[in-house]
Structure formats: C-alpha cells, structure tokens
Amino acid sequence: MISTGSTPLLHYWVAGRPKPGERESGDKFVIAPRQHGVLVAVIDGLGHGEEACVAAELAAATLTTHADEPLLPLIQRCHQELRRERGVVMTVASFDTVTSSMTWLGIGNVDAMLLRAAEPGGKPVAILPRGGIVGDRLPALAPVTLPVYPGDFLILATDGIGSAFVHDLRRAEQPQQLVNQIFYAHARNTDDALVLGVQWTGANRESTNARN
C-alpha cells in the first residue's frame, strides 16, 4: 500500500504492507486533527497477523477519538484500552500551531527522525524511545517538545523497516521519493512493514493571529 494525503497543516506519504503470506497488517498510522494542530502516530501491534491488527486498530481508534488530549493522558488511555489485547509499541507526535512546536513520545521500537528544512543534508533529530509495551508495561513517560518550521519532515518507521534506512535520509530531495526509497529498499520479508513521512506546512491563520 502506497498512499498520499494532506490536511490544512501538513502533507503525508505512507507505504506499508502485511508480512508476506498474511492478510492483515499489525502496522497502522494515524493522522488526526486536534485543536490547534494535528496528531501523528505509527503503531506496531506485537507480532503480526489478525491479533496484531486488532490491537493496532484499537490503539489507532483511541488516538483518533481523543486526539485533543495531552500526550501523557492519551498514552495512558491507550494503555488501559489495550489491557485485554496483545499490546502495541508506538511513536506519537503532536503538532501545535499556537507554539509552532511538536511534542513526541516513543514506547518501543518505532523509529522517528525529524529532518530540518533549513538544514538540507544535515543530521536528523532522532527520538529516544523508551522500552515497554502499551497495554502491558509502560515505562516512565517523558515527552520531548521541539520547535518546528515550514518544510520540516518527520519520518516514522516500524521495525519491519530495517534500521539501515537512516543512511538514506540524505539521498532524496522529494518526500514521496524518500518514503518510497526507504520502503522498497528496507522492508523486511519477516514482518509487517510501514513507513510514514509527514511534512509540516506551517501554522495556519488562527495560530498567526494568536501570536499577534
């Protein structure tokens, strides 16, 4: 599956597929509008197949329904909802137009890298995920907030994408080209795989007025 989309605040590109031989993927993504911003997430249900898909879909629905909540209570809510399911790992990023910032948090091995538009070819900013499983055992949660600027590009990838993808981040100028390149070069045949690219387009008129 390769698709594109946009909201008033960002563009996104996603490539993903189930593990070869499976009908359902346990890797899901979320792009959900929230007050003064957008919530972005990539979720990996433990294992693969139908049970992993059910857990990931429940996490995605919870994030989407409660996207206006701050990250900490939102992750706690997902944790409670998934108590009877297989559990998931996830990275979640909350973009805010009023502060022109992104707050992100990772539990488990969903990689996330932020590429700065003002630093083409520069070193990406990487999230430092905490070990744990949403629905089983949560680590101490410590969200990190960063400024974001128009054109900044966020890449999120499940562990079905080989970690060597980080070496490709300086090789493509176009976001869709970069997402496709990462997926086709690094998707593993032993697991579900998904990579999401999100390009922040900047604050809207509402946030501009709020700062004046």
GUVEXKOL-493803 format. One record per residue (C-alpha): residue number from 1; residue in one letter; x, y, z. Coordinates in Angstrom, 3 decimals. Layout:
REM residues N
<tigu><num>NUM</num><residu>a</residu><px>X</px><py>Y</py><pz>Z</pz></tigu>
...
***
This chain:
REM residues 212
<tigu><num>1</num><residu>m</residu><px>0.000</px><py>0.000</py><pz>0.000</pz></tigu>
<tigu><num>2</num><residu>i</residu><px>1.349</px><py>3.379</py><pz>-1.020</pz></tigu>
<tigu><num>3</num><residu>s</residu><px>-0.821</px><py>6.458</py><pz>-0.473</pz></tigu>
<tigu><num>4</num><residu>t</residu><px>-0.651</px><py>10.212</py><pz>-0.010</pz></tigu>
<tigu><num>5</num><residu>g</residu><px>-2.811</px><py>12.763</py><pz>1.759</pz></tigu>
<tigu><num>6</num><residu>s</residu><px>-2.928</px><py>16.188</py><pz>3.310</pz></tigu>
<tigu><num>7</num><residu>t</residu><px>-4.585</px><py>18.305</py><pz>5.982</pz></tigu>
<tigu><num>8</num><residu>p</residu><px>-4.583</px><py>22.129</py><pz>6.215</pz></tigu>
<tigu><num>9</num><residu>l</residu><px>-1.332</px><py>21.840</py><pz>8.210</pz></tigu>
<tigu><num>10</num><residu>l</residu><px>0.686</px><py>19.018</py><pz>6.658</pz></tigu>
<tigu><num>11</num><residu>h</residu><px>1.203</px><py>16.620</py><pz>3.765</pz></tigu>
<tigu><num>12</num><residu>y</residu><px>1.867</px><py>12.928</py><pz>4.300</pz></tigu>
<tigu><num>13</num><residu>w</residu><px>3.047</px><py>9.866</py><pz>2.396</pz></tigu>
<tigu><num>14</num><residu>v</residu><px>2.768</px><py>6.275</py><pz>3.633</pz></tigu>
<tigu><num>15</num><residu>a</residu><px>3.966</px><py>2.930</py><pz>2.341</pz></tigu>
<tigu><num>16</num><residu>g</residu><px>3.146</px><py>-0.341</py><pz>4.066</pz></tigu>
<tigu><num>17</num><residu>r</residu><px>2.145</px><py>-3.974</py><pz>3.704</pz></tigu>
<tigu><num>18</num><residu>p</residu><px>1.470</px><py>-7.076</py><pz>5.813</pz></tigu>
<tigu><num>19</num><residu>k</residu><px>4.084</px><py>-9.764</py><pz>6.292</pz></tigu>
<tigu><num>20</num><residu>p</residu><px>4.131</px><py>-11.837</py><pz>3.099</pz></tigu>
<tigu><num>21</num><residu>g</residu><px>1.544</px><py>-14.600</py><pz>3.470</pz></tigu>
<tigu><num>22</num><residu>e</residu><px>-0.642</px><py>-12.629</py><pz>5.906</pz></tigu>
<tigu><num>23</num><residu>r</residu><px>-3.897</px><py>-10.877</py><pz>5.001</pz></tigu>
<tigu><num>24</num><residu>e</residu><px>-3.856</px><py>-8.255</py><pz>7.768</pz></tigu>
<tigu><num>25</num><residu>s</residu><px>-1.105</px><py>-5.905</py><pz>8.908</pz></tigu>
<tigu><num>26</num><residu>g</residu><px>-0.466</px><py>-5.020</py><pz>12.526</pz></tigu>
<tigu><num>27</num><residu>d</residu><px>1.268</px><py>-1.789</py><pz>11.460</pz></tigu>
<tigu><num>28</num><residu>k</residu><px>-1.053</px><py>1.239</py><pz>11.381</pz></tigu>
<tigu><num>29</num><residu>f</residu><px>-0.740</px><py>5.014</py><pz>11.185</pz></tigu>
<tigu><num>30</num><residu>v</residu><px>-2.815</px><py>7.927</py><pz>12.457</pz></tigu>
<tigu><num>31</num><residu>i</residu><px>-3.233</px><py>11.448</py><pz>11.090</pz></tigu>
<tigu><num>32</num><residu>a</residu><px>-5.870</px><py>13.072</py><pz>13.317</pz></tigu>
<tigu><num>33</num><residu>p</residu><px>-6.838</px><py>16.757</py><pz>13.543</pz></tigu>
<tigu><num>34</num><residu>r</residu><px>-6.780</px><py>18.204</py><pz>17.028</pz></tigu>
<tigu><num>35</num><residu>q</residu><px>-7.452</px><py>21.630</py><pz>18.464</pz></tigu>
<tigu><num>36</num><residu>h</residu><px>-4.697</px><py>23.951</py><pz>17.189</pz></tigu>
<tigu><num>37</num><residu>g</residu><px>-2.837</px><py>21.158</py><pz>15.428</pz></tigu>
<tigu><num>38</num><residu>v</residu><px>-2.534</px><py>17.579</py><pz>14.243</pz></tigu>
<tigu><num>39</num><residu>l</residu><px>-1.746</px><py>14.265</py><pz>15.963</pz></tigu>
<tigu><num>40</num><residu>v</residu><px>0.517</px><py>11.859</py><pz>14.072</pz></tigu>
<tigu><num>41</num><residu>a</residu><px>1.339</px><py>8.298</py><pz>15.110</pz></tigu>
<tigu><num>42</num><residu>v</residu><px>2.712</px><py>4.995</py><pz>13.871</pz></tigu>
<tigu><num>43</num><residu>i</residu><px>1.616</px><py>1.873</py><pz>15.747</pz></tigu>
<tigu><num>44</num><residu>d</residu><px>3.016</px><py>-1.671</py><pz>15.615</pz></tigu>
<tigu><num>45</num><residu>g</residu><px>0.866</px><py>-4.449</py><pz>17.082</pz></tigu>
<tigu><num>46</num><residu>l</residu><px>3.037</px><py>-7.120</py><pz>18.667</pz></tigu>
<tigu><num>47</num><residu>g</residu><px>3.791</px><py>-9.935</py><pz>16.265</pz></tigu>
<tigu><num>48</num><residu>h</residu><px>1.786</px><py>-9.983</py><pz>13.061</pz></tigu>
<tigu><num>49</num><residu>g</residu><px>-1.494</px><py>-11.222</py><pz>11.633</pz></tigu>
<tigu><num>50</num><residu>e</residu><px>-5.070</px><py>-10.725</py><pz>12.812</pz></tigu>
<tigu><num>51</num><residu>e</residu><px>-4.431</px><py>-10.284</py><pz>16.544</pz></tigu>
<tigu><num>52</num><residu>a</residu><px>-1.717</px><py>-7.700</py><pz>15.934</pz></tigu>
<tigu><num>53</num><residu>c</residu><px>-4.085</px><py>-5.898</py><pz>13.555</pz></tigu>
<tigu><num>54</num><residu>v</residu><px>-6.894</px><py>-5.815</py><pz>16.136</pz></tigu>
<tigu><num>55</num><residu>a</residu><px>-4.601</px><py>-4.338</py><pz>18.787</pz></tigu>
<tigu><num>56</num><residu>a</residu><px>-3.169</px><py>-1.718</py><pz>16.426</pz></tigu>
<tigu><num>57</num><residu>e</residu><px>-6.608</px><py>-0.713</py><pz>15.164</pz></tigu>
<tigu><num>58</num><residu>l</residu><px>-7.861</px><py>-0.260</py><pz>18.736</pz></tigu>
<tigu><num>59</num><residu>a</residu><px>-4.867</px><py>1.951</py><pz>19.540</pz></tigu>
<tigu><num>60</num><residu>a</residu><px>-5.407</px><py>3.963</py><pz>16.355</pz></tigu>
<tigu><num>61</num><residu>a</residu><px>-9.116</px><py>4.456</py><pz>17.125</pz></tigu>
<tigu><num>62</num><residu>t</residu><px>-8.311</px><py>5.590</py><pz>20.672</pz></tigu>
<tigu><num>63</num><residu>l</residu><px>-5.722</px><py>8.102</py><pz>19.485</pz></tigu>
<tigu><num>64</num><residu>t</residu><px>-8.067</px><py>9.461</py><pz>16.826</pz></tigu>
<tigu><num>65</num><residu>t</residu><px>-11.086</px><py>9.786</py><pz>19.134</pz></tigu>
<tigu><num>66</num><residu>h</residu><px>-9.111</px><py>11.513</py><pz>21.896</pz></tigu>
<tigu><num>67</num><residu>a</residu><px>-6.585</px><py>13.431</py><pz>19.780</pz></tigu>
<tigu><num>68</num><residu>d</residu><px>-7.197</px><py>16.670</py><pz>21.713</pz></tigu>
<tigu><num>69</num><residu>e</residu><px>-5.808</px><py>15.210</py><pz>24.946</pz></tigu>
<tigu><num>70</num><residu>p</residu><px>-2.205</px><py>15.898</py><pz>26.000</pz></tigu>
<tigu><num>71</num><residu>l</residu><px>0.183</px><py>13.066</py><pz>25.180</pz></tigu>
<tigu><num>72</num><residu>l</residu><px>0.625</px><py>11.630</py><pz>28.671</pz></tigu>
<tigu><num>73</num><residu>p</residu><px>-3.071</px><py>11.011</py><pz>29.463</pz></tigu>
<tigu><num>74</num><residu>l</residu><px>-3.607</px><py>9.925</py><pz>25.855</pz></tigu>
<tigu><num>75</num><residu>i</residu><px>-0.955</px><py>7.207</py><pz>26.120</pz></tigu>
<tigu><num>76</num><residu>q</residu><px>-2.365</px><py>6.155</py><pz>29.498</pz></tigu>
<tigu><num>77</num><residu>r</residu><px>-5.813</px><py>5.872</py><pz>27.902</pz></tigu>
<tigu><num>78</num><residu>c</residu><px>-4.418</px><py>3.654</py><pz>25.129</pz></tigu>
<tigu><num>79</num><residu>h</residu><px>-2.671</px><py>1.535</py><pz>27.758</pz></tigu>
<tigu><num>80</num><residu>q</residu><px>-5.948</px><py>0.888</py><pz>29.596</pz></tigu>
<tigu><num>81</num><residu>e</residu><px>-7.867</px><py>0.162</py><pz>26.377</pz></tigu>
<tigu><num>82</num><residu>l</residu><px>-5.284</px><py>-2.427</py><pz>25.317</pz></tigu>
<tigu><num>83</num><residu>r</residu><px>-5.092</px><py>-4.332</py><pz>28.594</pz></tigu>
<tigu><num>84</num><residu>r</residu><px>-7.009</px><py>-7.284</py><pz>27.115</pz></tigu>
<tigu><num>85</num><residu>e</residu><px>-5.323</px><py>-7.202</py><pz>23.723</pz></tigu>
<tigu><num>86</num><residu>r</residu><px>-1.904</px><py>-8.245</py><pz>22.513</pz></tigu>
<tigu><num>87</num><residu>g</residu><px>-0.380</px><py>-4.789</py><pz>23.092</pz></tigu>
<tigu><num>88</num><residu>v</residu><px>1.450</px><py>-2.412</py><pz>20.789</pz></tigu>
<tigu><num>89</num><residu>v</residu><px>4.508</px><py>-0.238</py><pz>20.513</pz></tigu>
<tigu><num>90</num><residu>m</residu><px>4.075</px><py>3.256</py><pz>19.090</pz></tigu>
<tigu><num>91</num><residu>t</residu><px>5.555</px><py>6.657</py><pz>18.477</pz></tigu>
<tigu><num>92</num><residu>v</residu><px>3.195</px><py>9.640</py><pz>18.708</pz></tigu>
<tigu><num>93</num><residu>a</residu><px>3.852</px><py>13.259</py><pz>17.695</pz></tigu>
<tigu><num>94</num><residu>s</residu><px>1.536</px><py>16.172</py><pz>18.481</pz></tigu>
<tigu><num>95</num><residu>f</residu><px>1.964</px><py>19.270</py><pz>16.295</pz></tigu>
<tigu><num>96</num><residu>d</residu><px>0.780</px><py>22.596</py><pz>17.737</pz></tigu>
<tigu><num>97</num><residu>t</residu><px>0.153</px><py>25.678</py><pz>15.607</pz></tigu>
<tigu><num>98</num><residu>v</residu><px>-0.022</px><py>28.137</py><pz>18.519</pz></tigu>
<tigu><num>99</num><residu>t</residu><px>3.501</px><py>27.370</py><pz>19.729</pz></tigu>
<tigu><num>100</num><residu>s</residu><px>4.876</px><py>26.162</py><pz>16.344</pz></tigu>
<tigu><num>101</num><residu>s</residu><px>6.124</px><py>23.053</py><pz>18.099</pz></tigu>
<tigu><num>102</num><residu>m</residu><px>5.990</px><py>19.274</py><pz>18.028</pz></tigu>
<tigu><num>103</num><residu>t</residu><px>5.820</px><py>17.118</py><pz>21.154</pz></tigu>
<tigu><num>104</num><residu>w</residu><px>6.745</px><py>13.482</py><pz>20.608</pz></tigu>
<tigu><num>105</num><residu>l</residu><px>6.960</px><py>10.310</py><pz>22.632</pz></tigu>
<tigu><num>106</num><residu>g</residu><px>8.024</px><py>6.769</py><pz>21.751</pz></tigu>
<tigu><num>107</num><residu>i</residu><px>7.268</px><py>3.485</py><pz>23.530</pz></tigu>
<tigu><num>108</num><residu>g</residu><px>9.086</px><py>0.550</py><pz>21.971</pz></tigu>
<tigu><num>109</num><residu>n</residu><px>10.821</px><py>0.270</py><pz>18.637</pz></tigu>
<tigu><num>110</num><residu>v</residu><px>9.036</px><py>2.599</py><pz>16.214</pz></tigu>
<tigu><num>111</num><residu>d</residu><px>11.829</px><py>4.802</py><pz>14.874</pz></tigu>
<tigu><num>112</num><residu>a</residu><px>11.255</px><py>8.518</py><pz>14.287</pz></tigu>
<tigu><num>113</num><residu>m</residu><px>13.528</px><py>11.100</py><pz>12.671</pz></tigu>
<tigu><num>114</num><residu>l</residu><px>12.939</px><py>14.824</py><pz>12.088</pz></tigu>
<tigu><num>115</num><residu>l</residu><px>14.694</px><py>16.374</py><pz>9.076</pz></tigu>
<tigu><num>116</num><residu>r</residu><px>15.063</px><py>20.144</py><pz>9.205</pz></tigu>
<tigu><num>117</num><residu>a</residu><px>14.107</px><py>22.035</py><pz>6.039</pz></tigu>
<tigu><num>118</num><residu>a</residu><px>16.643</px><py>24.727</py><pz>6.898</pz></tigu>
<tigu><num>119</num><residu>e</residu><px>19.446</px><py>22.140</py><pz>7.112</pz></tigu>
<tigu><num>120</num><residu>p</residu><px>19.341</px><py>20.091</py><pz>3.881</pz></tigu>
<tigu><num>121</num><residu>g</residu><px>21.751</px><py>17.201</py><pz>4.262</pz></tigu>
<tigu><num>122</num><residu>g</residu><px>22.058</px><py>17.917</py><pz>7.978</pz></tigu>
<tigu><num>123</num><residu>k</residu><px>21.910</px><py>15.326</py><pz>10.725</pz></tigu>
<tigu><num>124</num><residu>p</residu><px>18.299</px><py>14.326</py><pz>11.559</pz></tigu>
<tigu><num>125</num><residu>v</residu><px>16.927</px><py>14.742</py><pz>15.057</pz></tigu>
<tigu><num>126</num><residu>a</residu><px>16.098</px><py>11.268</py><pz>16.390</pz></tigu>
<tigu><num>127</num><residu>i</residu><px>13.570</px><py>10.315</py><pz>19.032</pz></tigu>
<tigu><num>128</num><residu>l</residu><px>14.823</px><py>8.341</py><pz>22.026</pz></tigu>
<tigu><num>129</num><residu>p</residu><px>12.105</px><py>5.709</py><pz>22.552</pz></tigu>
<tigu><num>130</num><residu>r</residu><px>11.631</px><py>4.041</py><pz>25.914</pz></tigu>
<tigu><num>131</num><residu>g</residu><px>11.359</px><py>0.272</py><pz>26.208</pz></tigu>
<tigu><num>132</num><residu>g</residu><px>7.883</px><py>-1.018</py><pz>27.026</pz></tigu>
<tigu><num>133</num><residu>i</residu><px>4.558</px><py>-2.158</py><pz>25.618</pz></tigu>
<tigu><num>134</num><residu>v</residu><px>1.352</px><py>-0.145</py><pz>25.559</pz></tigu>
<tigu><num>135</num><residu>g</residu><px>-1.233</px><py>-2.455</py><pz>27.115</pz></tigu>
<tigu><num>136</num><residu>d</residu><px>1.287</px><py>-4.431</py><pz>29.179</pz></tigu>
<tigu><num>137</num><residu>r</residu><px>4.049</px><py>-2.390</py><pz>30.814</pz></tigu>
<tigu><num>138</num><residu>l</residu><px>4.586</px><py>1.324</py><pz>30.353</pz></tigu>
<tigu><num>139</num><residu>p</residu><px>7.955</px><py>2.954</py><pz>31.020</pz></tigu>
<tigu><num>140</num><residu>a</residu><px>8.296</px><py>6.319</py><pz>32.713</pz></tigu>
<tigu><num>141</num><residu>l</residu><px>6.935</px><py>8.679</py><pz>30.067</pz></tigu>
<tigu><num>142</num><residu>a</residu><px>8.939</px><py>11.782</py><pz>29.162</pz></tigu>
<tigu><num>143</num><residu>p</residu><px>7.602</px><py>13.699</py><pz>26.137</pz></tigu>
<tigu><num>144</num><residu>v</residu><px>10.052</px><py>15.989</py><pz>24.344</pz></tigu>
<tigu><num>145</num><residu>t</residu><px>8.993</px><py>19.250</py><pz>22.670</pz></tigu>
<tigu><num>146</num><residu>l</residu><px>10.836</px><py>20.745</py><pz>19.694</pz></tigu>
<tigu><num>147</num><residu>p</residu><px>10.189</px><py>23.819</py><pz>17.529</pz></tigu>
<tigu><num>148</num><residu>v</residu><px>9.003</px><py>23.036</py><pz>14.002</pz></tigu>
<tigu><num>149</num><residu>y</residu><px>9.202</px><py>25.139</py><pz>10.867</pz></tigu>
<tigu><num>150</num><residu>p</residu><px>7.509</px><py>25.003</py><pz>7.455</pz></tigu>
<tigu><num>151</num><residu>g</residu><px>9.043</px><py>22.231</py><pz>5.376</pz></tigu>
<tigu><num>152</num><residu>d</residu><px>10.352</px><py>20.169</py><pz>8.310</pz></tigu>
<tigu><num>153</num><residu>f</residu><px>9.894</px><py>16.472</py><pz>7.536</pz></tigu>
<tigu><num>154</num><residu>l</residu><px>9.123</px><py>13.714</py><pz>10.036</pz></tigu>
<tigu><num>155</num><residu>i</residu><px>9.811</px><py>10.055</py><pz>9.179</pz></tigu>
<tigu><num>156</num><residu>l</residu><px>8.360</px><py>7.221</py><pz>11.294</pz></tigu>
<tigu><num>157</num><residu>a</residu><px>9.044</px><py>3.537</py><pz>10.628</pz></tigu>
<tigu><num>158</num><residu>t</residu><px>8.117</px><py>0.253</py><pz>12.304</pz></tigu>
<tigu><num>159</num><residu>d</residu><px>10.708</px><py>-2.438</py><pz>12.925</pz></tigu>
<tigu><num>160</num><residu>g</residu><px>9.581</px><py>-4.120</py><pz>9.717</pz></tigu>
<tigu><num>161</num><residu>i</residu><px>11.762</px><py>-1.462</py><pz>8.078</pz></tigu>
<tigu><num>162</num><residu>g</residu><px>15.446</px><py>-2.266</py><pz>8.519</pz></tigu>
<tigu><num>163</num><residu>s</residu><px>17.265</px><py>0.237</py><pz>10.710</pz></tigu>
<tigu><num>164</num><residu>a</residu><px>19.796</px><py>0.924</py><pz>7.939</pz></tigu>
<tigu><num>165</num><residu>f</residu><px>17.149</px><py>3.200</py><pz>6.394</pz></tigu>
<tigu><num>166</num><residu>v</residu><px>18.650</px><py>6.067</py><pz>8.384</pz></tigu>
<tigu><num>167</num><residu>h</residu><px>21.551</px><py>6.124</py><pz>5.908</pz></tigu>
<tigu><num>168</num><residu>d</residu><px>19.142</px><py>7.012</py><pz>3.086</pz></tigu>
<tigu><num>169</num><residu>l</residu><px>17.754</px><py>10.141</py><pz>4.714</pz></tigu>
<tigu><num>170</num><residu>r</residu><px>20.126</px><py>12.495</py><pz>2.881</pz></tigu>
<tigu><num>171</num><residu>r</residu><px>19.747</px><py>10.915</py><pz>-0.549</pz></tigu>
<tigu><num>172</num><residu>a</residu><px>16.338</px><py>12.081</py><pz>-1.788</pz></tigu>
<tigu><num>173</num><residu>e</residu><px>15.083</px><py>15.618</py><pz>-2.259</pz></tigu>
<tigu><num>174</num><residu>q</residu><px>11.368</px><py>14.853</py><pz>-2.643</pz></tigu>
<tigu><num>175</num><residu>p</residu><px>9.355</px><py>13.481</py><pz>0.306</pz></tigu>
<tigu><num>176</num><residu>q</residu><px>7.427</px><py>10.899</py><pz>-1.736</pz></tigu>
<tigu><num>177</num><residu>q</residu><px>10.641</px><py>9.710</py><pz>-3.362</pz></tigu>
<tigu><num>178</num><residu>l</residu><px>12.260</px><py>9.354</py><pz>0.058</pz></tigu>
<tigu><num>179</num><residu>v</residu><px>9.353</px><py>7.360</py><pz>1.544</pz></tigu>
<tigu><num>180</num><residu>n</residu><px>9.238</px><py>5.044</py><pz>-1.469</pz></tigu>
<tigu><num>181</num><residu>q</residu><px>13.004</px><py>4.593</py><pz>-1.411</pz></tigu>
<tigu><num>182</num><residu>i</residu><px>13.030</px><py>3.672</py><pz>2.282</pz></tigu>
<tigu><num>183</num><residu>f</residu><px>10.161</px><py>1.224</py><pz>1.884</pz></tigu>
<tigu><num>184</num><residu>y</residu><px>11.383</px><py>-0.619</py><pz>-1.200</pz></tigu>
<tigu><num>185</num><residu>a</residu><px>14.997</px><py>-0.762</py><pz>-0.070</pz></tigu>
<tigu><num>186</num><residu>h</residu><px>14.487</px><py>-1.704</py><pz>3.580</pz></tigu>
<tigu><num>187</num><residu>a</residu><px>11.144</px><py>-3.510</py><pz>4.136</pz></tigu>
<tigu><num>188</num><residu>r</residu><px>11.785</px><py>-6.910</py><pz>5.741</pz></tigu>
<tigu><num>189</num><residu>n</residu><px>10.004</px><py>-10.038</py><pz>4.486</pz></tigu>
<tigu><num>190</num><residu>t</residu><px>9.821</px><py>-11.433</py><pz>8.020</pz></tigu>
<tigu><num>191</num><residu>d</residu><px>7.375</px><py>-8.869</py><pz>9.430</pz></tigu>
<tigu><num>192</num><residu>d</residu><px>4.707</px><py>-6.293</py><pz>8.675</pz></tigu>
<tigu><num>193</num><residu>a</residu><px>6.286</px><py>-3.062</py><pz>7.450</pz></tigu>
<tigu><num>194</num><residu>l</residu><px>5.211</px><py>0.590</py><pz>7.368</pz></tigu>
<tigu><num>195</num><residu>v</residu><px>6.930</px><py>3.939</py><pz>6.849</pz></tigu>
<tigu><num>196</num><residu>l</residu><px>5.184</px><py>7.303</py><pz>7.182</pz></tigu>
<tigu><num>197</num><residu>g</residu><px>6.541</px><py>10.659</py><pz>6.058</pz></tigu>
<tigu><num>198</num><residu>v</residu><px>4.936</px><py>13.906</py><pz>7.257</pz></tigu>
<tigu><num>199</num><residu>q</residu><px>5.884</px><py>17.370</py><pz>6.004</pz></tigu>
<tigu><num>200</num><residu>w</residu><px>4.797</px><py>20.271</py><pz>8.192</pz></tigu>
<tigu><num>201</num><residu>t</residu><px>3.461</px><py>23.112</py><pz>6.047</pz></tigu>
<tigu><num>202</num><residu>g</residu><px>3.301</px><py>25.696</py><pz>8.808</pz></tigu>
<tigu><num>203</num><residu>a</residu><px>0.920</px><py>27.477</py><pz>11.128</pz></tigu>
<tigu><num>204</num><residu>n</residu><px>-2.491</px><py>28.472</py><pz>9.863</pz></tigu>
<tigu><num>205</num><residu>r</residu><px>-4.127</px><py>31.917</py><pz>10.106</pz></tigu>
<tigu><num>206</num><residu>e</residu><px>-5.633</px><py>31.101</py><pz>13.505</pz></tigu>
<tigu><num>207</num><residu>s</residu><px>-2.245</px><py>30.474</py><pz>15.070</pz></tigu>
<tigu><num>208</num><residu>t</residu><px>-0.760</px><py>33.561</py><pz>13.423</pz></tigu>
<tigu><num>209</num><residu>n</residu><px>-3.495</px><py>35.700</py><pz>14.949</pz></tigu>
<tigu><num>210</num><residu>a</residu><px>-2.953</px><py>34.062</py><pz>18.340</pz></tigu>
<tigu><num>211</num><residu>r</residu><px>0.654</px><py>35.282</py><pz>18.392</pz></tigu>
<tigu><num>212</num><residu>n</residu><px>-0.257</px><py>38.875</py><pz>17.415</pz></tigu>
***
